[in-house]
Amino acid sequence: MLNIEFVKTIDDTKPFALIEKEGRLNFYQGRVSRLDNIRDIHKLARRENNDVVFVLPYAAIRERGFEAKGDEPVLGLSAKTQLGFATEEILPHLPQEGFDLDGSVEPLLNDDDYAALVAAFQQNEIEGGHVSQTTISRKFAGRIKNLSLQSLLGTFRRIILQRGHYMAVLFYNPAAEENDAQIILAATPERHLEVTGTRTIMTPIAGTLRKEDRETFPERLKQFIHDKKEINELFQVLDEEMKIMGLICPEGGAVNGPFLREVGAVVHTEYNLIGKRTLHSIDALRETLHAPTVVGSPMESAARVIAKYEPDSRRYYAGEIGVYKRPRTEEPDGDIDAAILIRMAEIGKDGNFVVQSGGGLVRDSDPANEARESTAKAMGILRYFTSESDAVPYLTQELQDGIRADFEARNDQLSQFWMQKQNHYAPQLGTALEGKSVTIINNEDNFAHMIAHLIRSFDADVTVTDTFAYNPAQDKADVTLIGPGPGNPNSRDQPRMAKLHDITAALRKSGRPLLGVCLGHQVLALHEGLTVAQQTSSTQGMPIAVTVDGQDCRLGFYNSFSPVMDEAAEKCRGIAFDCDDKSRIIAMRGAGFSGFQFHPESVMSIEGVELLYKALAHLTDTAQREKVARVL
């Protein structure tokens, strides 16, 4: 009876939220507040002693200093009333009615124009060295004729029935002020951040297979799990979320997966990242804005690209919705469970709605296929507006068992340092770096924090500092590492690049041991008189088989520029070069410096940990011997 009465007593004049997850349906009702920033979520929970359902707009990424369009507020529903039910108990009592649409749902950017946008992005931004992948989205608009509480609840019921989502969400804000979200309906497949007890969890998802014809699905699934484009797309977002975990969970953690997730009309691939809780949960939430799967890599540069290519605000698309548990008196913070706002519709009180979708665009994305994929993702929510769920599960246990070995073999292509306990391999490499110190210059790419985590596993002390904050005269570290970053190293008119060149010149003049990685390698090469040129095709997010210092390796590359073995390089004396089959210099060693074009810290760099250790050990050993020689 309680379940029946609960449905009957929902008041359509008051704000509420329904969140279904893993067989539990929770109802929250209370006042919705417009909050100035993310930290105010915690303050609201403390002040009113309630759990808070929060909704973050995409523009909240500005709290990290990143570029974004829009001025939508953070919303917080202080849950004065909170009820929980088993989903199966409540489903029979939810309305059956769905939506009647007034006409068709149309993309605001048609398929041809979207495909052209994707192609322009690939040429200008990936080949230009600004990003390795970015999600460029488009909007689909329509109108609901019969918008009511009954039709909302009925459509929400259909979403719950589809299964496979991380959260099903109905956020209802009838008294919304101008620019606020009024109604959000979502079947989000992706956990953004979960901070509970002692654990912090993130779940990067990438790669999409449209289910389509069931008869051909098994064969297409086999092709999908071996598709290099889909594999590399997932590895790239894994790298990007590992950067975030390196920042919010500096003590390390575990990578579980890969897994398949079937949601509606598509199948995705994912990993689970689990680390130790160290930050205040609200600080962790802010530092993770937003998921790499809806922004890109490197994150800050990708945010600029989105602002350039998407014509208007994303509003709440690609933001987050979640629950912040009120902290107990003795606790500094509460637990958080947040999902990414994708596969969602934002609905106005007049029935007009917008659905937004896009895919992670990489160097080998097919523009026409990306247009089809964005439509399929939009249908992930639209298909439940007007019909009962027909999302028949395709991923049978038998089918999953048949591909499991091949699917899990993907991990053989990844660094075992990250896939197992992170301190397992360091003792085998030696003790040369115990007590040594390393400064890492972060050039707008948080790969710097993954590098820091690797070096700490060698028992060295590490400091990470931003390009603009770094002062060579104050750096007393044993080795300075110039980290990766976006952009053309020849563009000295760009403020960050100009600063990086000044830093490199000062460090080379001082004779301090120096290691350059990716962009750092390129700038270092320029200061050694080498030519750094744009590649004919980028190697952004690519694992490549190469030879470094006589060792055959498989290493992850994220670059569109590289030093080249030309006449200038051949005239250099005292520098050893390793080149790939296109005469690009992928590693170099000289007096007091080394450079890597590859990313030793990438999950795609199988031998990366060993190569990084050897380079740092050599630099510190050489510096120590020179110091002794000067004394003698």
C-alpha positions in Angstrom: 0.0 0.0 0.0 2.9 2.4 0.8 4.2 2.0 -2.8 0.8 2.8 -4.3 0.2 5.8 -2.0 3.7 7.1 -2.8 3.0 7.3 -6.5 -0.4 8.9 -5.9 0.9 11.6 -3.6 3.7 12.9 -5.8 2.9 16.7 -6.0 3.6 18.1 -9.4 3.9 21.6 -7.9 6.9 20.7 -5.8 10.5 19.8 -6.9 11.5 16.1 -6.6 14.0 13.7 -8.0 13.6 10.0 -8.8 16.9 8.0 -9.1 16.9 4.3 -9.9 20.2 2.3 -9.6 20.9 -1.4 -9.2 17.3 -2.4 -8.3 16.6 0.4 -5.9 14.4 3.4 -6.6 14.9 6.5 -4.4 12.5 9.4 -4.1 13.8 12.8 -3.0 11.6 15.9 -2.4 12.5 19.3 -1.1 13.5 22.8 -2.1 15.8 23.5 -5.0 18.5 26.1 -4.5 20.6 27.9 -7.1 24.2 27.5 -5.8 27.2 29.7 -6.6 29.7 26.9 -6.8 30.2 23.2 -6.1 31.4 23.8 -2.6 28.0 25.1 -1.7 26.6 21.6 -2.1 28.4 20.6 1.1 27.3 23.8 2.8 23.7 23.2 1.9 23.8 19.6 3.3 25.4 20.9 6.5 23.0 23.8 7.0 19.8 21.8 6.4 21.1 18.4 7.6 19.7 16.7 4.5 21.1 14.7 1.6 21.4 16.9 -1.5 20.6 15.8 -5.0 22.8 18.0 -7.2 22.8 18.9 -10.9 26.0 20.4 -12.4 26.0 22.2 -15.7 28.8 21.7 -18.1 29.9 25.3 -17.5 30.9 24.2 -13.9 34.2 23.2 -15.6 35.1 26.9 -15.2 35.8 26.2 -11.6 38.9 24.4 -12.8 39.8 27.4 -14.9 38.8 25.8 -18.2 36.9 27.5 -21.0 33.1 26.9 -21.4 30.0 28.7 -22.8 26.9 29.2 -20.7 26.0 30.5 -17.3 23.6 27.9 -15.9 23.7 27.5 -12.1 24.6 24.5 -10.0 21.3 23.2 -8.6 20.9 21.5 -5.2 17.7 19.8 -4.0 17.8 19.5 -0.2 15.9 16.3 0.4 13.6 17.0 3.3 11.6 13.9 2.3 13.5 10.7 1.2 12.0 7.3 0.5 13.5 4.1 -0.9 11.9 1.1 -2.6 12.8 -2.1 -4.4 12.4 -1.2 -8.1 10.4 -4.3 -8.8 7.9 -3.4 -6.1 7.2 0.1 -7.5 7.2 -0.6 -11.2 3.6 -2.0 -11.3 2.3 1.2 -9.8 3.9 3.6 -12.2 1.8 5.0 -15.0 1.9 3.3 -18.4 1.4 6.5 -20.4 4.3 7.8 -22.5 4.8 11.0 -24.6 3.0 12.1 -27.7 5.3 14.1 -29.9 4.3 17.1 -31.9 6.0 16.2 -35.2 9.5 14.7 -35.6 12.7 15.1 -33.7 15.2 16.9 -35.8 19.0 17.5 -35.4 19.9 21.2 -35.3 23.0 20.3 -37.3 22.3 17.8 -40.1 24.4 14.7 -40.8 26.4 16.2 -43.6 27.3 19.3 -41.7 28.2 17.4 -38.6 30.4 15.0 -40.6 32.1 18.1 -42.2 32.6 19.5 -38.7 34.2 16.3 -37.6 36.6 16.3 -40.5 37.6 19.9 -39.9 38.2 19.1 -36.2 40.5 16.2 -37.1 42.5 18.3 -39.6 42.8 21.4 -37.4 42.9 20.1 -33.9 44.3 16.6 -33.9 46.7 17.0 -36.7 47.5 20.5 -35.3 48.7 18.9 -32.0 46.1 20.5 -29.8 44.2 17.4 -28.7 44.3 13.6 -29.1 40.6 13.2 -28.8 37.5 15.4 -28.1 33.8 14.9 -27.9 32.0 17.3 -30.3 28.3 17.0 -29.8 25.1 18.1 -31.6 21.5 18.8 -30.5 18.2 17.2 -31.5 15.0 19.1 -30.7 11.4 18.2 -30.5 8.2 18.9 -28.6 5.9 16.8 -26.3 2.2 17.5 -26.8 1.0 15.8 -23.6 3.6 16.7 -21.0 2.3 15.9 -17.5 3.4 14.2 -14.4 1.7 11.0 -15.6 3.5 11.0 -18.9 6.8 11.8 -17.2 6.4 9.0 -14.7 5.3 6.6 -17.5 8.3 7.4 -19.6 10.6 7.1 -16.6 9.2 3.6 -16.1 10.1 2.7 -19.6 13.6 3.9 -19.1 13.9 1.7 -15.9 12.8 -1.3 -17.9 15.6 -1.0 -20.4 18.3 -2.1 -17.9 22.0 -1.5 -18.4 22.1 2.1 -17.2 24.2 3.2 -14.3 21.4 5.6 -13.2 17.9 6.3 -14.4 17.0 9.9 -13.4 13.9 12.1 -13.3 14.7 15.5 -11.9 11.6 17.7 -11.7 11.9 21.5 -10.9 8.5 23.1 -11.6 9.4 26.5 -10.1 12.7 26.8 -12.1 14.0 30.3 -12.7 15.1 31.4 -16.1 18.0 29.4 -17.4 17.7 26.6 -14.7 17.0 23.0 -15.7 13.2 22.4 -15.4 12.9 18.7 -16.1 15.8 16.2 -16.8 15.0 12.7 -17.9 18.1 10.5 -18.3 19.2 6.9 -18.7 22.9 7.5 -18.1 25.2 4.5 -18.7 28.2 6.0 -17.0 29.3 6.5 -13.4 31.3 9.7 -13.1 32.6 9.5 -9.5 31.7 7.5 -6.5 33.3 8.3 -3.1 32.1 5.9 -0.5 33.8 4.7 2.7 37.5 4.5 1.9 37.2 4.1 -1.9 37.1 6.4 -4.9 35.8 4.9 -8.1 35.6 6.2 -11.7 34.4 4.3 -14.8 35.7 5.4 -18.2 33.5 4.3 -21.0 34.4 4.5 -24.7 33.7 2.5 -27.9 30.2 2.1 -29.2 28.7 -0.8 -31.1 25.2 -0.2 -32.5 23.2 -3.4 -31.8 21.0 -3.2 -35.0 20.3 -6.6 -36.6 20.4 -9.4 -34.0 21.4 -12.1 -36.5 24.6 -10.4 -37.5 25.3 -9.1 -34.0 27.7 -11.9 -32.8 30.0 -11.5 -35.7 29.9 -7.7 -35.5 30.7 -8.0 -31.7 33.8 -10.0 -32.5 34.9 -7.4 -35.0 34.1 -4.6 -32.5 36.3 -6.0 -29.7 39.3 -6.3 -32.2 38.7 -2.9 -33.8 41.9 -0.9 -33.3 40.0 2.4 -33.4 37.6 1.3 -30.7 40.4 -0.2 -28.6 42.6 2.9 -28.8 39.6 5.2 -28.0 39.0 3.3 -24.8 42.8 3.3 -24.0 42.9 7.0 -24.5 40.0 7.7 -22.1 41.6 5.2 -19.6 44.8 7.3 -19.8 42.9 10.5 -19.3 41.0 9.2 -16.3 44.2 7.7 -14.9 45.5 11.3 -14.9 42.6 12.3 -12.8 43.0 9.4 -10.4 46.7 10.2 -10.1 45.6 13.7 -8.9 42.8 12.7 -6.5 44.2 9.3 -5.4 48.0 9.8 -5.1 48.4 6.6 -3.2 47.4 4.5 -6.2 44.8 1.9 -6.8 43.6 -0.8 -9.2 42.3 -1.0 -12.8 39.5 -3.6 -13.3 38.2 -4.7 -16.7 37.6 -4.4 -19.5 33.8 -4.9 -19.3 30.9 -4.7 -21.8 27.9 -2.6 -21.0 24.7 -3.0 -23.0 22.4 0.0 -22.8 19.4 0.3 -25.0 20.4 0.3 -28.7 24.2 0.2 -28.1 27.0 -1.7 -26.4 29.9 0.1 -24.8 33.3 -1.0 -23.3 34.5 0.3 -20.0 37.0 -0.1 -17.1 36.6 0.5 -13.4 39.3 2.5 -11.6 39.4 2.1 -7.8 41.6 4.2 -5.6 42.0 5.2 -1.9 39.8 8.1 -0.7 42.1 10.9 0.3 40.5 14.2 -0.7 37.3 15.9 0.6 34.7 14.3 -1.6 33.5 17.7 -2.9 37.1 18.6 -3.8 37.4 15.3 -5.6 34.2 16.1 -7.5 35.5 19.5 -8.6 38.9 18.1 -9.7 37.2 15.5 -11.9 35.1 17.9 -13.9 34.2 16.7 -16.4 34.6 13.1 -17.6 37.2 12.8 -20.3 34.6 10.8 -22.3 32.5 13.9 -22.7 35.4 16.5 -23.0 38.6 15.0 -24.3 42.4 15.0 -23.9 44.3 16.9 -22.8 41.4 18.2 -20.9 42.0 21.9 -20.8 42.9 22.1 -24.5 39.8 19.9 -25.3 37.6 22.3 -23.4 38.8 25.2 -25.6 38.2 23.1 -28.7 34.6 22.4 -27.6 34.0 26.1 -27.0 35.3 26.7 -30.5 33.3 24.1 -32.4 30.0 23.9 -30.5 27.9 27.0 -31.3 26.2 27.5 -27.9 26.1 26.3 -24.3 25.8 22.6 -23.5 23.7 23.6 -20.5 23.4 20.4 -18.3 24.5 18.0 -21.0 27.9 16.4 -20.1 27.5 17.7 -16.5 26.7 15.5 -13.6 23.8 14.5 -11.4 24.2 12.8 -8.1 23.6 12.5 -4.4 25.7 14.1 -1.7 25.1 12.3 1.6 24.9 14.6 4.5 28.0 14.3 6.7 27.7 13.1 10.2 28.7 15.6 12.9 32.2 14.1 13.3 32.8 13.7 9.6 34.5 16.3 7.4 32.5 15.4 4.3 29.8 13.1 2.9 29.8 10.3 0.4 29.1 11.1 -3.3 27.5 9.0 -6.0 27.5 10.9 -9.4 26.6 10.0 -12.9 27.4 11.8 -16.2 24.4 13.5 -17.8 24.4 11.8 -21.1 21.5 9.9 -22.8 19.4 12.7 -21.3 16.6 15.0 -22.4 16.2 18.5 -20.9 12.5 19.3 -21.1 10.8 22.7 -20.6 7.4 23.2 -19.0 6.0 24.0 -22.5 7.0 20.5 -23.7 9.9 21.6 -25.9 13.0 19.4 -25.3 16.6 19.0 -26.4 18.6 15.9 -26.5 22.4 16.2 -27.1 24.9 13.6 -28.1 28.3 13.1 -29.6 31.2 10.7 -29.7 34.9 10.7 -28.7 36.5 11.8 -32.0 40.0 10.5 -32.6 42.5 10.6 -35.5 40.9 7.6 -37.3 37.2 8.4 -36.7 35.0 8.2 -39.8 33.0 11.4 -40.0 29.9 9.8 -41.6 30.0 7.0 -39.1 30.3 9.5 -36.2 27.1 11.2 -37.5 25.3 7.9 -37.4 26.7 7.1 -33.9 25.5 10.5 -32.5 22.0 9.7 -33.8 22.1 6.2 -32.2 23.1 7.7 -28.9 20.3 10.3 -29.1 17.9 7.4 -29.7 19.1 5.9 -26.5 16.7 8.2 -24.7 14.3 9.1 -27.5 13.2 5.6 -28.2 11.4 5.4 -24.8 9.4 8.6 -25.4 6.7 7.0 -27.5 6.9 3.2 -27.1 7.4 0.5 -24.6 11.0 -0.7 -24.2 12.0 -3.2 -26.9 15.6 -3.3 -25.8 16.0 -7.1 -26.0 19.3 -8.1 -24.5 21.8 -9.2 -27.1 24.7 -10.0 -24.8 23.8 -13.5 -23.7 26.1 -15.3 -21.2 27.0 -17.7 -24.0 28.1 -14.9 -26.3 30.1 -13.2 -23.6 31.8 -16.4 -22.6 32.8 -17.0 -26.3 34.6 -13.6 -26.6 35.9 -13.2 -23.1 39.4 -14.5 -23.7 39.9 -12.2 -26.8 38.3 -9.3 -25.0 40.4 -9.6 -21.9 43.5 -10.1 -24.0 43.4 -6.3 -24.7 45.1 -5.9 -21.3 48.2 -7.7 -22.7 48.7 -4.4 -24.7 48.9 -2.3 -21.5 51.6 -1.5 -18.9 51.4 -4.1 -16.1 52.5 -1.3 -13.7 49.0 0.2 -13.9 47.1 -3.1 -14.3 48.5 -4.6 -11.1 49.8 -3.2 -7.8 51.8 -0.1 -8.7 54.7 -0.8 -6.3 55.2 -4.4 -7.6 57.8 -3.6 -10.3 59.8 -0.7 -8.8 61.9 -2.8 -6.4 63.0 -5.0 -9.3 64.4 -2.0 -11.2 66.9 -1.0 -8.5 67.4 1.6 -5.8 69.3 4.3 -7.7 66.5 6.9 -7.2 65.9 6.4 -3.5 66.0 9.8 -1.9 66.5 11.7 -5.1 64.3 14.6 -6.1 62.5 15.4 -9.3 60.6 18.5 -10.4 58.0 18.0 -13.1 56.9 20.9 -15.2 53.2 20.5 -16.1 52.6 22.1 -19.5 48.8 22.0 -19.3 48.6 18.2 -19.4 47.9 16.2 -16.3 49.9 13.3 -17.6 52.4 15.0 -15.3 50.6 13.5 -12.3 50.8 10.0 -13.8 54.6 10.5 -14.3 54.8 11.7 -10.7 53.1 8.6 -9.5 55.6 6.4 -11.4 58.6 8.3 -10.1 57.3 8.1 -6.5 57.2 4.3 -6.9 61.0 4.6 -7.3 61.2 6.1 -3.8 62.0 9.5 -5.2 60.5 12.8 -4.0 58.4 14.6 -6.7 57.1 18.1 -7.1 54.7 19.0 -9.9 54.5 22.7 -10.9 52.8 24.6 -13.6 54.8 26.2 -16.5 54.0 29.7 -15.4 54.8 29.0 -11.7 58.2 27.4 -12.4 61.4 29.3 -11.6 64.6 27.6 -12.7 66.7 29.6 -10.2 64.6 28.2 -7.3 64.6 24.5 -8.5 67.0 22.5 -6.4 65.9 19.0 -7.6 68.3 16.4 -8.8 66.4 16.2 -12.1 63.9 18.5 -13.9 61.4 16.8 -16.1 59.7 18.9 -18.8 56.4 17.3 -19.2 53.9 16.8 -22.1 51.4 19.4 -23.3 49.4 20.5 -26.4 50.4 22.7 -29.2 53.1 23.5 -31.8 56.6 23.7 -30.1 57.6 26.2 -32.9 54.9 28.7 -31.9 56.9 30.9 -29.6 54.3 33.6 -29.9 52.1 31.6 -27.6 52.6 32.6 -24.0 52.9 29.1 -22.5 55.2 28.0 -25.3 57.4 31.1 -25.0 57.7 30.5 -21.2 58.6 26.9 -21.8 61.4 27.9 -24.3 62.7 30.4 -21.7 62.7 27.6 -19.0 64.5 25.1 -21.3 67.2 27.7 -22.3 67.8 28.5 -18.6 68.0 24.8 -17.6 70.4 23.9 -20.5 72.6 26.8 -19.6 72.7 25.8 -16.0 73.7 22.2 -16.8 71.0 20.8 -14.6 70.0 17.2 -15.5 67.0 17.4 -17.7 64.4 14.9 -19.2 61.9 16.0 -21.8 58.7 14.0 -22.5 56.7 14.6 -25.7 56.3 18.4 -25.9 59.3 18.6 -23.5 61.3 16.4 -25.8 60.4 18.6 -28.8 61.3 21.8 -27.2 64.6 20.3 -25.9 65.4 19.2 -29.4 64.9 22.7 -30.8 67.4 24.0 -28.2 69.9 21.4 -29.4 69.6 22.8 -32.9 67.3 20.0 -34.3 64.3 20.4 -36.6 60.8 19.8 -35.2 58.2 19.3 -37.9 54.6 18.5 -38.2 54.0 14.9 -39.1 52.2 14.0 -42.3 49.7 12.1 -40.1 49.5 12.4 -36.3 50.3 9.6 -33.9 47.8 10.9 -31.3 46.8 8.1 -29.0 48.7 5.3 -30.8 50.6 2.4 -29.4 53.6 1.8 -31.7 56.3 -0.9 -31.8 59.8 0.9 -31.8 63.3 0.3 -30.6 64.8 2.4 -27.8 68.4 2.1 -26.7 68.6 -1.3 -28.3 65.4 -2.6 -26.7 62.3 -3.6 -28.6 59.3 -1.8 -27.1 55.6 -1.1 -27.5 55.0 2.5 -26.4 52.1 5.0 -26.4 52.5 8.2 -28.5 50.4 11.4 -28.3 51.9 13.7 -30.9 51.5 15.5 -34.1 55.0 17.0 -34.2 58.4 15.3 -33.8 62.1 16.0 -34.1 63.4 14.6 -37.4 66.6 12.9 -38.4 67.8 15.4 -41.1 71.1 17.1 -41.9 70.9 19.2 -38.8 70.6 16.1 -36.6 73.4 14.3 -38.4 75.8 17.1 -37.6 75.1 16.9 -33.9 77.9 15.4 -31.9 77.6 13.8 -28.5 73.9 13.0 -28.9 72.6 9.4 -29.4 69.3 9.2 -31.3 66.7 6.5 -31.7 64.4 6.9 -34.7 61.3 5.2 -36.0 60.8 3.9 -39.5 59.9 7.4 -40.7 63.2 9.0 -39.5 61.4 10.7 -36.5 63.5 11.0 -33.4 61.6 9.1 -30.7 64.4 9.3 -28.0 67.7 11.0 -27.5 70.5 11.1 -25.0 73.1 13.7 -24.6 75.4 15.3 -21.9 73.1 15.9 -19.0 69.8 15.4 -20.8 67.5 12.8 -22.3 64.3 13.1 -24.3 61.3 10.8 -25.0 58.8 11.5 -27.8 56.6 8.7 -26.4 54.8 8.8 -23.1 56.4 6.4 -20.6 53.5 6.9 -18.2 50.8 6.0 -20.6 48.9 2.7 -20.0 49.8 1.9 -23.6 53.6 2.0 -22.8 54.4 -1.6 -21.9 58.1 -0.9 -21.2 57.5 2.8 -20.2 58.2 2.3 -16.5 61.6 0.6 -17.1 62.7 3.2 -19.7 61.7 6.1 -17.3 63.6 4.6 -14.4 66.8 4.0 -16.6 66.7 7.5 -17.9 66.4 9.1 -14.5 69.0 6.8 -12.9 71.4 7.6 -15.7 70.9 11.4 -15.3 71.3 11.3 -11.5 74.3 9.0 -11.7 76.0 11.2 -14.3 75.3 14.3 -12.3 76.7 12.7 -9.1 80.0 11.6 -10.9 80.4 15.1 -12.4 79.9 16.6 -8.9 82.6 14.3 -7.5 85.0 15.1 -10.3 84.6 18.8 -9.6 85.4 18.2 -6.0 88.5 16.2 -6.8 
